[in-house]
């Protein structure tokens, strides 16, 4: 664990400017715009188009089927794509799959708002912990995650295609002193 920053108060609203962005669930109709922003922001390790469609296929629910993915897009007052975020939740864990904010929309609290939406959704789905990976050369994103209660727990050396390390960060969503369903996954023979 790094830092001694206390976890944020989840009732603290994001900065007022962040409220100016509309959030809606991502659909297949959003993928072209999302993909363009993805390539603009992450030219070295952008997801291929098929990844977004594959992820969205897991957002559907139905009788006896719970979605394992949740994705949102953020648009400014003019309807322009300003950011997007998505997570996977397979209990007891949730994982931030992606979180991106267009450069022209940064500095208004949108990244904080999207991250809090992911954390809130993970809690609603009863996840015990939420994880994410962030490039070691992205101090801005790391600072956001730390402010929101994430701690660095592991480093994956040379994880990204250009050889950059990935920092694995985690945030507990339950009281860590209470019994965990993750303990149920452990073999009784270990």
C-alpha angles and dihedrals in degrees: 000000000000133000131012100242110140116237113271121258104255090212091061107107119229117253112293092249090063090062089064090074119084117224123206134163111273116249134184087265089066096052098090092055093041091050092051091052091044091056091045093052102034108029093158098048108017117155115249117245092254091062092062093049091046091051093047090052087066094054094075121103133191142148106335092353121109117192114245094196134055123187133178138185126211121213131187123233089274092055095251117145107256101170148328139213138187142179142191120220120194105159134281088022137051122197129199102231097183142349122179137166124191112246092242090055097047121110095040099092096260094125089052091048093050093047092049089050090055092047092047091049091049090052091049088055090050097247113167096207138013122214135191141173123225132182113260089228093058105086093164093060091042090054091052092051093048091049088054094052103267120140130201107250105165144002123225105206116226092353098151124071092251091054097257118145123246120224113214111215129186139193122195114228097189137043103286092209092062121086112274131215085224086071087063089064093062118099114249086223097064 
